[in-house]
Amino acid sequence: MRCVGYRQAWEHLDGAYDAGVLRDRGVYATRQLAKRQLTWLRAMDEPTVFDCLAPDLGRQVAEHLARRGIE
């Protein structure tokens, strides 16, 4: 129920608006979420950044978590 676009899709299926409005509202909801995420990330003291395209991403994240004592 709290996924981005879920509420908008449900309203569309209920006939509240057409597919074009659904797309616009979904894009708007996605942008709002991205803005909240960026605000949250900026508040972090020392964020750790990983390259999501790195072939060994899983290993990098696992090692980072192990160093921090998180499993």
Predicted model as a PDB file, atoms N, CA, C, CB and O in Angstrom, pLDDT in the B-factor column:
MODEL        1                                                                  
ATOM      1  N   MET A   1       0.803  -1.195   0.000  1.00 71.00           N  
ATOM      2  CA  MET A   1       0.000   0.000   0.000  1.00 71.00           C  
ATOM      3  C   MET A   1       0.852   1.267   0.000  1.00 71.00           C  
ATOM      4  CB  MET A   1      -0.917  -0.006   1.186  1.00 71.00           C  
ATOM      5  O   MET A   1       0.360   2.330  -0.380  1.00 71.00           O  
ATOM      6  N   ARG A   2       2.115   1.182   0.416  1.00 81.00           N  
ATOM      7  CA  ARG A   2       2.929   2.381   0.510  1.00 81.00           C  
ATOM      8  C   ARG A   2       3.955   2.478  -0.614  1.00 81.00           C  
ATOM      9  CB  ARG A   2       3.628   2.419   1.841  1.00 81.00           C  
ATOM     10  O   ARG A   2       4.814   3.359  -0.587  1.00 81.00           O  
ATOM     11  N   CYS A   3       3.880   1.604  -1.584  1.00 90.00           N  
ATOM     12  CA  CYS A   3       4.808   1.658  -2.714  1.00 90.00           C  
ATOM     13  C   CYS A   3       4.522   2.894  -3.564  1.00 90.00           C  
ATOM     14  CB  CYS A   3       4.702   0.374  -3.574  1.00 90.00           C  
ATOM     15  O   CYS A   3       3.386   3.359  -3.652  1.00 90.00           O  
ATOM     16  N   VAL A   4       5.574   3.409  -4.182  1.00 91.00           N  
ATOM     17  CA  VAL A   4       5.404   4.566  -5.054  1.00 91.00           C  
ATOM     18  C   VAL A   4       4.538   4.181  -6.241  1.00 91.00           C  
ATOM     19  CB  VAL A   4       6.771   5.109  -5.528  1.00 91.00           C  
ATOM     20  O   VAL A   4       4.818   3.202  -6.934  1.00 91.00           O  
ATOM     21  N   GLY A   5       3.496   4.948  -6.471  1.00 90.00           N  
ATOM     22  CA  GLY A   5       2.609   4.708  -7.596  1.00 90.00           C  
ATOM     23  C   GLY A   5       1.451   3.770  -7.311  1.00 90.00           C  
ATOM     24  O   GLY A   5       0.527   3.672  -8.119  1.00 90.00           O  
ATOM     25  N   TYR A   6       1.478   3.084  -6.192  1.00 92.00           N  
ATOM     26  CA  TYR A   6       0.416   2.117  -5.891  1.00 92.00           C  
ATOM     27  C   TYR A   6      -0.925   2.818  -5.736  1.00 92.00           C  
ATOM     28  CB  TYR A   6       0.747   1.328  -4.613  1.00 92.00           C  
ATOM     29  O   TYR A   6      -1.917   2.420  -6.347  1.00 92.00           O  
ATOM     30  N   ARG A   7      -0.951   3.858  -4.922  1.00 91.00           N  
ATOM     31  CA  ARG A   7      -2.199   4.576  -4.683  1.00 91.00           C  
ATOM     32  C   ARG A   7      -2.734   5.182  -5.983  1.00 91.00           C  
ATOM     33  CB  ARG A   7      -1.990   5.676  -3.628  1.00 91.00           C  
ATOM     34  O   ARG A   7      -3.935   5.152  -6.249  1.00 91.00           O  
ATOM     35  N   GLN A   8      -1.819   5.730  -6.784  1.00 93.00           N  
ATOM     36  CA  GLN A   8      -2.224   6.332  -8.047  1.00 93.00           C  
ATOM     37  C   GLN A   8      -2.804   5.270  -8.995  1.00 93.00           C  
ATOM     38  CB  GLN A   8      -1.026   7.046  -8.706  1.00 93.00           C  
ATOM     39  O   GLN A   8      -3.808   5.510  -9.665  1.00 93.00           O  
ATOM     40  N   ALA A   9      -2.170   4.112  -9.042  1.00 94.00           N  
ATOM     41  CA  ALA A   9      -2.664   3.028  -9.901  1.00 94.00           C  
ATOM     42  C   ALA A   9      -4.034   2.552  -9.429  1.00 94.00           C  
ATOM     43  CB  ALA A   9      -1.667   1.849  -9.915  1.00 94.00           C  
ATOM     44  O   ALA A   9      -4.915   2.269 -10.241  1.00 94.00           O  
ATOM     45  N   TRP A  10      -4.202   2.467  -8.124  1.00 94.00           N  
ATOM     46  CA  TRP A  10      -5.482   2.021  -7.579  1.00 94.00           C  
ATOM     47  C   TRP A  10      -6.589   3.018  -7.947  1.00 94.00           C  
ATOM     48  CB  TRP A  10      -5.389   1.856  -6.041  1.00 94.00           C  
ATOM     49  O   TRP A  10      -7.687   2.622  -8.338  1.00 94.00           O  
ATOM     50  N   GLU A  11      -6.281   4.326  -7.815  1.00 94.00           N  
ATOM     51  CA  GLU A  11      -7.264   5.348  -8.169  1.00 94.00           C  
ATOM     52  C   GLU A  11      -7.616   5.268  -9.661  1.00 94.00           C  
ATOM     53  CB  GLU A  11      -6.726   6.754  -7.819  1.00 94.00           C  
ATOM     54  O   GLU A  11      -8.773   5.441 -10.044  1.00 94.00           O  
ATOM     55  N   HIS A  12      -6.607   5.006 -10.491  1.00 96.00           N  
ATOM     56  CA  HIS A  12      -6.845   4.850 -11.932  1.00 96.00           C  
ATOM     57  C   HIS A  12      -7.772   3.660 -12.194  1.00 96.00           C  
ATOM     58  CB  HIS A  12      -5.505   4.663 -12.690  1.00 96.00           C  
ATOM     59  O   HIS A  12      -8.709   3.758 -12.986  1.00 96.00           O  
ATOM     60  N   LEU A  13      -7.505   2.545 -11.529  1.00 96.00           N  
ATOM     61  CA  LEU A  13      -8.335   1.356 -11.718  1.00 96.00           C  
ATOM     62  C   LEU A  13      -9.763   1.583 -11.229  1.00 96.00           C  
ATOM     63  CB  LEU A  13      -7.721   0.164 -10.990  1.00 96.00           C  
ATOM     64  O   LEU A  13     -10.701   0.964 -11.732  1.00 96.00           O  
ATOM     65  N   ASP A  14      -9.925   2.465 -10.255  1.00 96.00           N  
ATOM     66  CA  ASP A  14     -11.266   2.812  -9.775  1.00 96.00           C  
ATOM     67  C   ASP A  14     -11.969   3.791 -10.709  1.00 96.00           C  
ATOM     68  CB  ASP A  14     -11.185   3.406  -8.376  1.00 96.00           C  
ATOM     69  O   ASP A  14     -13.133   4.129 -10.494  1.00 96.00           O  
ATOM     70  N   GLY A  15     -11.262   4.251 -11.750  1.00 95.00           N  
ATOM     71  CA  GLY A  15     -11.880   5.130 -12.725  1.00 95.00           C  
ATOM     72  C   GLY A  15     -11.772   6.612 -12.405  1.00 95.00           C  
ATOM     73  O   GLY A  15     -12.464   7.429 -13.010  1.00 95.00           O  
ATOM     74  N   ALA A  16     -10.904   6.967 -11.454  1.00 96.00           N  
ATOM     75  CA  ALA A  16     -10.769   8.372 -11.054  1.00 96.00           C  
ATOM     76  C   ALA A  16     -10.137   9.218 -12.158  1.00 96.00           C  
ATOM     77  CB  ALA A  16      -9.933   8.479  -9.779  1.00 96.00           C  
ATOM     78  O   ALA A  16     -10.443  10.404 -12.282  1.00 96.00           O  
ATOM     79  N   TYR A  17      -9.255   8.615 -12.959  1.00 95.00           N  
ATOM     80  CA  TYR A  17      -8.619   9.343 -14.057  1.00 95.00           C  
ATOM     81  C   TYR A  17      -8.048   8.365 -15.064  1.00 95.00           C  
ATOM     82  CB  TYR A  17      -7.513  10.276 -13.532  1.00 95.00           C  
ATOM     83  O   TYR A  17      -7.990   7.161 -14.816  1.00 95.00           O  
ATOM     84  N   ASP A  18      -7.621   8.902 -16.221  1.00 95.00           N  
ATOM     85  CA  ASP A  18      -7.151   8.049 -17.318  1.00 95.00           C  
ATOM     86  C   ASP A  18      -5.657   7.714 -17.169  1.00 95.00           C  
ATOM     87  CB  ASP A  18      -7.404   8.740 -18.673  1.00 95.00           C  
ATOM     88  O   ASP A  18      -5.007   8.146 -16.218  1.00 95.00           O  
ATOM     89  N   ALA A  19      -5.135   6.949 -18.114  1.00 95.00           N  
ATOM     90  CA  ALA A  19      -3.752   6.461 -18.057  1.00 95.00           C  
ATOM     91  C   ALA A  19      -2.739   7.601 -18.116  1.00 95.00           C  
ATOM     92  CB  ALA A  19      -3.492   5.485 -19.200  1.00 95.00           C  
ATOM     93  O   ALA A  19      -1.680   7.514 -17.494  1.00 95.00           O  
ATOM     94  N   GLY A  20      -3.043   8.658 -18.845  1.00 96.00           N  
ATOM     95  CA  GLY A  20      -2.115   9.790 -18.918  1.00 96.00           C  
ATOM     96  C   GLY A  20      -1.933  10.470 -17.575  1.00 96.00           C  
ATOM     97  O   GLY A  20      -0.819  10.824 -17.191  1.00 96.00           O  
ATOM     98  N   VAL A  21      -3.035  10.650 -16.865  1.00 96.00           N  
ATOM     99  CA  VAL A  21      -2.967  11.259 -15.531  1.00 96.00           C  
ATOM    100  C   VAL A  21      -2.262  10.304 -14.569  1.00 96.00           C  
ATOM    101  CB  VAL A  21      -4.393  11.610 -15.004  1.00 96.00           C  
ATOM    102  O   VAL A  21      -1.495  10.738 -13.710  1.00 96.00           O  
ATOM    103  N   LEU A  22      -2.518   9.019 -14.713  1.00 96.00           N  
ATOM    104  CA  LEU A  22      -1.831   8.015 -13.887  1.00 96.00           C  
ATOM    105  C   LEU A  22      -0.331   8.156 -14.034  1.00 96.00           C  
ATOM    106  CB  LEU A  22      -2.271   6.586 -14.271  1.00 96.00           C  
ATOM    107  O   LEU A  22       0.395   8.162 -13.040  1.00 96.00           O  
ATOM    108  N   ARG A  23       0.145   8.270 -15.276  1.00 96.00           N  
ATOM    109  CA  ARG A  23       1.581   8.418 -15.517  1.00 96.00           C  
ATOM    110  C   ARG A  23       2.102   9.680 -14.852  1.00 96.00           C  
ATOM    111  CB  ARG A  23       1.881   8.449 -17.023  1.00 96.00           C  
ATOM    112  O   ARG A  23       3.122   9.642 -14.164  1.00 96.00           O  
ATOM    113  N   ASP A  24       1.421  10.785 -15.049  1.00 96.00           N  
ATOM    114  CA  ASP A  24       1.869  12.051 -14.466  1.00 96.00           C  
ATOM    115  C   ASP A  24       1.921  11.995 -12.946  1.00 96.00           C  
ATOM    116  CB  ASP A  24       0.955  13.181 -14.903  1.00 96.00           C  
ATOM    117  O   ASP A  24       2.876  12.469 -12.330  1.00 96.00           O  
ATOM    118  N   ARG A  25       0.898  11.419 -12.354  1.00 96.00           N  
ATOM    119  CA  ARG A  25       0.864  11.321 -10.889  1.00 96.00           C  
ATOM    120  C   ARG A  25       1.920  10.355 -10.363  1.00 96.00           C  
ATOM    121  CB  ARG A  25      -0.523  10.875 -10.421  1.00 96.00           C  
ATOM    122  O   ARG A  25       2.484  10.564  -9.289  1.00 96.00           O  
ATOM    123  N   GLY A  26       2.183   9.300 -11.124  1.00 94.00           N  
ATOM    124  CA  GLY A  26       3.233   8.361 -10.728  1.00 94.00           C  
ATOM    125  C   GLY A  26       4.605   9.003 -10.777  1.00 94.00           C  
ATOM    126  O   GLY A  26       5.432   8.790  -9.889  1.00 94.00           O  
ATOM    127  N   VAL A  27       4.848   9.790 -11.818  1.00 96.00           N  
ATOM    128  CA  VAL A  27       6.128  10.504 -11.930  1.00 96.00           C  
ATOM    129  C   VAL A  27       6.270  11.502 -10.788  1.00 96.00           C  
ATOM    130  CB  VAL A  27       6.239  11.231 -13.298  1.00 96.00           C  
ATOM    131  O   VAL A  27       7.338  11.618 -10.187  1.00 96.00           O  
ATOM    132  N   TYR A  28       5.191  12.222 -10.489  1.00 96.00           N  
ATOM    133  CA  TYR A  28       5.224  13.201  -9.406  1.00 96.00           C  
ATOM    134  C   TYR A  28       5.526  12.524  -8.067  1.00 96.00           C  
ATOM    135  CB  TYR A  28       3.888  13.959  -9.329  1.00 96.00           C  
ATOM    136  O   TYR A  28       6.347  13.018  -7.295  1.00 96.00           O  
ATOM    137  N   ALA A  29       4.870  11.402  -7.790  1.00 95.00           N  
ATOM    138  CA  ALA A  29       5.094  10.672  -6.542  1.00 95.00           C  
ATOM    139  C   ALA A  29       6.531  10.166  -6.454  1.00 95.00           C  
ATOM    140  CB  ALA A  29       4.113   9.496  -6.426  1.00 95.00           C  
ATOM    141  O   ALA A  29       7.130  10.174  -5.378  1.00 95.00           O  
ATOM    142  N   THR A  30       7.079   9.729  -7.579  1.00 96.00           N  
ATOM    143  CA  THR A  30       8.464   9.250  -7.607  1.00 96.00           C  
ATOM    144  C   THR A  30       9.430  10.391  -7.307  1.00 96.00           C  
ATOM    145  CB  THR A  30       8.794   8.619  -8.977  1.00 96.00           C  
ATOM    146  O   THR A  30      10.392  10.214  -6.560  1.00 96.00           O  
ATOM    147  N   ARG A  31       9.178  11.548  -7.881  1.00 97.00           N  
ATOM    148  CA  ARG A  31      10.041  12.714  -7.620  1.00 97.00           C  
ATOM    149  C   ARG A  31       9.969  13.134  -6.164  1.00 97.00           C  
ATOM    150  CB  ARG A  31       9.645  13.891  -8.519  1.00 97.00           C  
ATOM    151  O   ARG A  31      10.988  13.486  -5.570  1.00 97.00           O  
ATOM    152  N   GLN A  32       8.776  13.101  -5.578  1.00 96.00           N  
ATOM    153  CA  GLN A  32       8.649  13.443  -4.165  1.00 96.00           C  
ATOM    154  C   GLN A  32       9.475  12.497  -3.301  1.00 96.00           C  
ATOM    155  CB  GLN A  32       7.180  13.404  -3.735  1.00 96.00           C  
ATOM    156  O   GLN A  32      10.164  12.937  -2.381  1.00 96.00           O  
ATOM    157  N   LEU A  33       9.409  11.199  -3.593  1.00 95.00           N  
ATOM    158  CA  LEU A  33      10.181  10.222  -2.839  1.00 95.00           C  
ATOM    159  C   LEU A  33      11.673  10.480  -2.999  1.00 95.00           C  
ATOM    160  CB  LEU A  33       9.836   8.800  -3.290  1.00 95.00           C  
ATOM    161  O   LEU A  33      12.419  10.430  -2.022  1.00 95.00           O  
ATOM    162  N   ALA A  34      12.111  10.755  -4.222  1.00 96.00           N  
ATOM    163  CA  ALA A  34      13.533  11.008  -4.462  1.00 96.00           C  
ATOM    164  C   ALA A  34      14.004  12.225  -3.674  1.00 96.00           C  
ATOM    165  CB  ALA A  34      13.800  11.212  -5.964  1.00 96.00           C  
ATOM    166  O   ALA A  34      15.109  12.216  -3.131  1.00 96.00           O  
ATOM    167  N   LYS A  35      13.192  13.262  -3.603  1.00 97.00           N  
ATOM    168  CA  LYS A  35      13.565  14.450  -2.839  1.00 97.00           C  
ATOM    169  C   LYS A  35      13.700  14.124  -1.352  1.00 97.00           C  
ATOM    170  CB  LYS A  35      12.529  15.565  -3.045  1.00 97.00           C  
ATOM    171  O   LYS A  35      14.630  14.592  -0.696  1.00 97.00           O  
ATOM    172  N   ARG A  36      12.777  13.324  -0.821  1.00 95.00           N  
ATOM    173  CA  ARG A  36      12.859  12.929   0.597  1.00 95.00           C  
ATOM    174  C   ARG A  36      14.103  12.079   0.853  1.00 95.00           C  
ATOM    175  CB  ARG A  36      11.589  12.149   1.018  1.00 95.00           C  
ATOM    176  O   ARG A  36      14.760  12.225   1.883  1.00 95.00           O  
ATOM    177  N   GLN A  37      14.422  11.190  -0.091  1.00 94.00           N  
ATOM    178  CA  GLN A  37      15.610  10.355   0.070  1.00 94.00           C  
ATOM    179  C   GLN A  37      16.881  11.197   0.062  1.00 94.00           C  
ATOM    180  CB  GLN A  37      15.672   9.300  -1.037  1.00 94.00           C  
ATOM    181  O   GLN A  37      17.782  10.974   0.870  1.00 94.00           O  
ATOM    182  N   LEU A  38      16.954  12.169  -0.853  1.00 94.00           N  
ATOM    183  CA  LEU A  38      18.136  13.035  -0.903  1.00 94.00           C  
ATOM    184  C   LEU A  38      18.284  13.847   0.373  1.00 94.00           C  
ATOM    185  CB  LEU A  38      18.061  13.971  -2.107  1.00 94.00           C  
ATOM    186  O   LEU A  38      19.397  14.023   0.869  1.00 94.00           O  
ATOM    187  N   THR A  39      17.182  14.342   0.909  1.00 95.00           N  
ATOM    188  CA  THR A  39      17.227  15.074   2.170  1.00 95.00           C  
ATOM    189  C   THR A  39      17.766  14.181   3.275  1.00 95.00           C  
ATOM    190  CB  THR A  39      15.833  15.607   2.542  1.00 95.00           C  
ATOM    191  O   THR A  39      18.599  14.610   4.073  1.00 95.00           O  
ATOM    192  N   TRP A  40      17.295  12.943   3.327  1.00 93.00           N  
ATOM    193  CA  TRP A  40      17.737  11.993   4.339  1.00 93.00           C  
ATOM    194  C   TRP A  40      19.228  11.691   4.172  1.00 93.00           C  
ATOM    195  CB  TRP A  40      16.911  10.693   4.257  1.00 93.00           C  
ATOM    196  O   TRP A  40      19.965  11.639   5.157  1.00 93.00           O  
ATOM    197  N   LEU A  41      19.672  11.492   2.925  1.00 90.00           N  
ATOM    198  CA  LEU A  41      21.081  11.182   2.679  1.00 90.00           C  
ATOM    199  C   LEU A  41      21.991  12.354   3.036  1.00 90.00           C  
ATOM    200  CB  LEU A  41      21.287  10.795   1.221  1.00 90.00           C  
ATOM    201  O   LEU A  41      23.082  12.150   3.566  1.00 90.00           O  
ATOM    202  N   ARG A  42      21.554  13.574   2.751  1.00 92.00           N  
ATOM    203  CA  ARG A  42      22.365  14.747   3.083  1.00 92.00           C  
ATOM    204  C   ARG A  42      22.556  14.901   4.584  1.00 92.00           C  
ATOM    205  CB  ARG A  42      21.727  16.002   2.517  1.00 92.00           C  
ATOM    206  O   ARG A  42      23.547  15.484   5.023  1.00 92.00           O  
ATOM    207  N   ALA A  43      21.625  14.391   5.372  1.00 94.00           N  
ATOM    208  CA  ALA A  43      21.703  14.506   6.823  1.00 94.00           C  
ATOM    209  C   ALA A  43      22.690  13.500   7.425  1.00 94.00           C  
ATOM    210  CB  ALA A  43      20.323  14.308   7.434  1.00 94.00           C  
ATOM    211  O   ALA A  43      23.051  13.615   8.596  1.00 94.00           O  
ATOM    212  N   MET A  44      23.124  12.527   6.641  1.00 90.00           N  
ATOM    213  CA  MET A  44      24.069  11.521   7.138  1.00 90.00           C  
ATOM    214  C   MET A  44      25.458  12.135   7.267  1.00 90.00           C  
ATOM    215  CB  MET A  44      24.108  10.285   6.197  1.00 90.00           C  
ATOM    216  O   MET A  44      25.883  12.912   6.412  1.00 90.00           O  
ATOM    217  N   ASP A  45      26.162  11.780   8.340  1.00 90.00           N  
ATOM    218  CA  ASP A  45      27.498  12.316   8.573  1.00 90.00           C  
ATOM    219  C   ASP A  45      28.516  11.820   7.549  1.00 90.00           C  
ATOM    220  CB  ASP A  45      27.958  11.953   9.962  1.00 90.00           C  
ATOM    221  O   ASP A  45      29.182  12.618   6.890  1.00 90.00           O  
ATOM    222  N   GLU A  46      28.629  10.516   7.421  1.00 87.00           N  
ATOM    223  CA  GLU A  46      29.606   9.934   6.507  1.00 87.00           C  
ATOM    224  C   GLU A  46      28.972   8.790   5.719  1.00 87.00           C  
ATOM    225  CB  GLU A  46      30.846   9.436   7.281  1.00 87.00           C  
ATOM    226  O   GLU A  46      29.154   7.626   6.074  1.00 87.00           O  
ATOM    227  N   PRO A  47      28.247   9.097   4.677  1.00 87.00           N  
ATOM    228  CA  PRO A  47      27.614   8.013   3.911  1.00 87.00           C  
ATOM    229  C   PRO A  47      28.655   7.193   3.157  1.00 87.00           C  
ATOM    230  CB  PRO A  47      26.582   8.584   2.924  1.00 87.00           C  
ATOM    231  O   PRO A  47      29.672   7.724   2.709  1.00 87.00           O  
ATOM    232  N   THR A  48      28.396   5.918   3.024  1.00 90.00           N  
ATOM    233  CA  THR A  48      29.247   5.037   2.243  1.00 90.00           C  
ATOM    234  C   THR A  48      28.614   4.887   0.869  1.00 90.00           C  
ATOM    235  CB  THR A  48      29.435   3.649   2.941  1.00 90.00           C  
ATOM    236  O   THR A  48      27.424   4.593   0.753  1.00 90.00           O  
ATOM    237  N   VAL A  49      29.410   5.088  -0.165  1.00 92.00           N  
ATOM    238  CA  VAL A  49      28.906   5.038  -1.525  1.00 92.00           C  
ATOM    239  C   VAL A  49      29.471   3.797  -2.219  1.00 92.00           C  
ATOM    240  CB  VAL A  49      29.278   6.332  -2.304  1.00 92.00           C  
ATOM    241  O   VAL A  49      30.671   3.530  -2.154  1.00 92.00           O  
ATOM    242  N   PHE A  50      28.596   3.049  -2.878  1.00 95.00           N  
ATOM    243  CA  PHE A  50      29.000   1.866  -3.625  1.00 95.00           C  
ATOM    244  C   PHE A  50      28.614   2.060  -5.086  1.00 95.00           C  
ATOM    245  CB  PHE A  50      28.345   0.577  -3.039  1.00 95.00           C  
ATOM    246  O   PHE A  50      27.594   2.679  -5.389  1.00 95.00           O  
ATOM    247  N   ASP A  51      29.427   1.533  -5.980  1.00 96.00           N  
ATOM    248  CA  ASP A  51      29.111   1.555  -7.407  1.00 96.00           C  
ATOM    249  C   ASP A  51      28.145   0.414  -7.680  1.00 96.00           C  
ATOM    250  CB  ASP A  51      30.407   1.431  -8.294  1.00 96.00           C  
ATOM    251  O   ASP A  51      28.514  -0.755  -7.574  1.00 96.00           O  
ATOM    252  N   CYS A  52      26.910   0.750  -8.031  1.00 94.00           N  
ATOM    253  CA  CYS A  52      25.894  -0.287  -8.218  1.00 94.00           C  
ATOM    254  C   CYS A  52      26.172  -1.167  -9.429  1.00 94.00           C  
ATOM    255  CB  CYS A  52      24.532   0.347  -8.360  1.00 94.00           C  
ATOM    256  O   CYS A  52      25.548  -2.217  -9.580  1.00 94.00           O  
ATOM    257  N   LEU A  53      27.094  -0.761 -10.290  1.00 97.00           N  
ATOM    258  CA  LEU A  53      27.427  -1.560 -11.470  1.00 97.00           C  
ATOM    259  C   LEU A  53      28.699  -2.391 -11.270  1.00 97.00           C  
ATOM    260  CB  LEU A  53      27.593  -0.651 -12.680  1.00 97.00           C  
ATOM    261  O   LEU A  53      29.107  -3.123 -12.172  1.00 97.00           O  
ATOM    262  N   ALA A  54      29.316  -2.284 -10.113  1.00 96.00           N  
ATOM    263  CA  ALA A  54      30.542  -3.049  -9.852  1.00 96.00           C  
ATOM    264  C   ALA A  54      30.226  -4.541  -9.856  1.00 96.00           C  
ATOM    265  CB  ALA A  54      31.180  -2.632  -8.495  1.00 96.00           C  
ATOM    266  O   ALA A  54      29.240  -4.969  -9.255  1.00 96.00           O  
ATOM    267  N   PRO A  55      31.050  -5.328 -10.524  1.00 97.00           N  
ATOM    268  CA  PRO A  55      30.781  -6.778 -10.581  1.00 97.00           C  
ATOM    269  C   PRO A  55      30.885  -7.458  -9.210  1.00 97.00           C  
ATOM    270  CB  PRO A  55      31.753  -7.445 -11.550  1.00 97.00           C  
ATOM    271  O   PRO A  55      30.291  -8.515  -8.995  1.00 97.00           O  
ATOM    272  N   ASP A  56      31.635  -6.854  -8.288  1.00 97.00           N  
ATOM    273  CA  ASP A  56      31.799  -7.443  -6.956  1.00 97.00           C  
ATOM    274  C   ASP A  56      31.048  -6.642  -5.893  1.00 97.00           C  
ATOM    275  CB  ASP A  56      33.284  -7.525  -6.593  1.00 97.00           C  
ATOM    276  O   ASP A  56      31.480  -6.585  -4.741  1.00 97.00           O  
ATOM    277  N   LEU A  57      29.953  -6.038  -6.262  1.00 97.00           N  
ATOM    278  CA  LEU A  57      29.186  -5.191  -5.352  1.00 97.00           C  
ATOM    279  C   LEU A  57      28.776  -5.949  -4.096  1.00 97.00           C  
ATOM    280  CB  LEU A  57      27.950  -4.644  -6.055  1.00 97.00           C  
ATOM    281  O   LEU A  57      28.913  -5.432  -2.988  1.00 97.00           O  
ATOM    282  N   GLY A  58      28.284  -7.149  -4.256  1.00 96.00           N  
ATOM    283  CA  GLY A  58      27.864  -7.949  -3.105  1.00 96.00           C  
ATOM    284  C   GLY A  58      28.985  -8.157  -2.108  1.00 96.00           C  
ATOM    285  O   GLY A  58      28.785  -8.045  -0.899  1.00 96.00           O  
ATOM    286  N   ARG A  59      30.172  -8.461  -2.625  1.00 96.00           N  
ATOM    287  CA  ARG A  59      31.328  -8.657  -1.747  1.00 96.00           C  
ATOM    288  C   ARG A  59      31.685  -7.360  -1.028  1.00 96.00           C  
ATOM    289  CB  ARG A  59      32.537  -9.167  -2.552  1.00 96.00           C  
ATOM    290  O   ARG A  59      31.967  -7.371   0.170  1.00 96.00           O  
ATOM    291  N   GLN A  60      31.674  -6.239  -1.757  1.00 96.00           N  
ATOM    292  CA  GLN A  60      32.004  -4.945  -1.154  1.00 96.00           C  
ATOM    293  C   GLN A  60      31.052  -4.610  -0.004  1.00 96.00           C  
ATOM    294  CB  GLN A  60      31.958  -3.835  -2.216  1.00 96.00           C  
ATOM    295  O   GLN A  60      31.482  -4.184   1.068  1.00 96.00           O  
ATOM    296  N   VAL A  61      29.766  -4.806  -0.241  1.00 96.00           N  
ATOM    297  CA  VAL A  61      28.774  -4.505   0.789  1.00 96.00           C  
ATOM    298  C   VAL A  61      28.942  -5.442   1.971  1.00 96.00           C  
ATOM    299  CB  VAL A  61      27.350  -4.613   0.223  1.00 96.00           C  
ATOM    300  O   VAL A  61      28.883  -5.002   3.119  1.00 96.00           O  
ATOM    301  N   ALA A  62      29.149  -6.727   1.712  1.00 95.00           N  
ATOM    302  CA  ALA A  62      29.331  -7.696   2.794  1.00 95.00           C  
ATOM    303  C   ALA A  62      30.550  -7.350   3.635  1.00 95.00           C  
ATOM    304  CB  ALA A  62      29.469  -9.113   2.229  1.00 95.00           C  
ATOM    305  O   ALA A  62      30.488  -7.424   4.862  1.00 95.00           O  
ATOM    306  N   GLU A  63      31.655  -6.974   3.002  1.00 94.00           N  
ATOM    307  CA  GLU A  63      32.854  -6.599   3.739  1.00 94.00           C  
ATOM    308  C   GLU A  63      32.624  -5.329   4.564  1.00 94.00           C  
ATOM    309  CB  GLU A  63      34.025  -6.397   2.774  1.00 94.00           C  
ATOM    310  O   GLU A  63      33.070  -5.235   5.708  1.00 94.00           O  
ATOM    311  N   HIS A  64      31.938  -4.374   3.987  1.00 94.00           N  
ATOM    312  CA  HIS A  64      31.639  -3.137   4.706  1.00 94.00           C  
ATOM    313  C   HIS A  64      30.805  -3.430   5.954  1.00 94.00           C  
ATOM    314  CB  HIS A  64      30.899  -2.143   3.789  1.00 94.00           C  
ATOM    315  O   HIS A  64      31.090  -2.918   7.036  1.00 94.00           O  
ATOM    316  N   LEU A  65      29.774  -4.257   5.789  1.00 93.00           N  
ATOM    317  CA  LEU A  65      28.929  -4.593   6.926  1.00 93.00           C  
ATOM    318  C   LEU A  65      29.685  -5.387   7.980  1.00 93.00           C  
ATOM    319  CB  LEU A  65      27.719  -5.374   6.463  1.00 93.00           C  
ATOM    320  O   LEU A  65      29.475  -5.193   9.177  1.00 93.00           O  
ATOM    321  N   ALA A  66      30.570  -6.285   7.536  1.00 94.00           N  
ATOM    322  CA  ALA A  66      31.365  -7.069   8.488  1.00 94.00           C  
ATOM    323  C   ALA A  66      32.278  -6.158   9.306  1.00 94.00           C  
ATOM    324  CB  ALA A  66      32.203  -8.133   7.747  1.00 94.00           C  
ATOM    325  O   ALA A  66      32.432  -6.350  10.512  1.00 94.00           O  
ATOM    326  N   ARG A  67      32.885  -5.164   8.647  1.00 92.00           N  
ATOM    327  CA  ARG A  67      33.750  -4.208   9.361  1.00 92.00           C  
ATOM    328  C   ARG A  67      32.968  -3.422  10.409  1.00 92.00           C  
ATOM    329  CB  ARG A  67      34.407  -3.234   8.368  1.00 92.00           C  
ATOM    330  O   ARG A  67      33.521  -3.039  11.440  1.00 92.00           O  
ATOM    331  N   ARG A  68      31.711  -3.187  10.153  1.00 88.00           N  
ATOM    332  CA  ARG A  68      30.874  -2.424  11.088  1.00 88.00           C  
ATOM    333  C   ARG A  68      30.181  -3.324  12.105  1.00 88.00           C  
ATOM    334  CB  ARG A  68      29.831  -1.622  10.322  1.00 88.00           C  
ATOM    335  O   ARG A  68      29.458  -2.838  12.975  1.00 88.00           O  
ATOM    336  N   GLY A  69      30.400  -4.640  11.999  1.00 87.00           N  
ATOM    337  CA  GLY A  69      29.798  -5.573  12.939  1.00 87.00           C  
ATOM    338  C   GLY A  69      28.333  -5.839  12.659  1.00 87.00           C  
ATOM    339  O   GLY A  69      27.590  -6.208  13.568  1.00 87.00           O  
ATOM    340  N   ILE A  70      27.907  -5.662  11.429  1.00 82.00           N  
ATOM    341  CA  ILE A  70      26.511  -5.879  11.047  1.00 82.00           C  
ATOM    342  C   ILE A  70      26.466  -7.095  10.138  1.00 82.00           C  
ATOM    343  CB  ILE A  70      25.897  -4.614  10.338  1.00 82.00           C  
ATOM    344  O   ILE A  70      27.239  -7.203   9.186  1.00 82.00           O  
ATOM    345  N   GLU A  71      25.556  -8.003  10.441  1.00 69.00           N  
ATOM    346  CA  GLU A  71      25.427  -9.189   9.591  1.00 69.00           C  
ATOM    347  C   GLU A  71      24.105  -9.209   8.905  1.00 69.00           C  
ATOM    348  CB  GLU A  71      25.604 -10.454  10.390  1.00 69.00           C  
ATOM    349  O   GLU A  71      23.817 -10.135   8.147  1.00 69.00           O  
TER     350      GLU A  71                                                      
ENDMDL                                                                          
END                                                                             
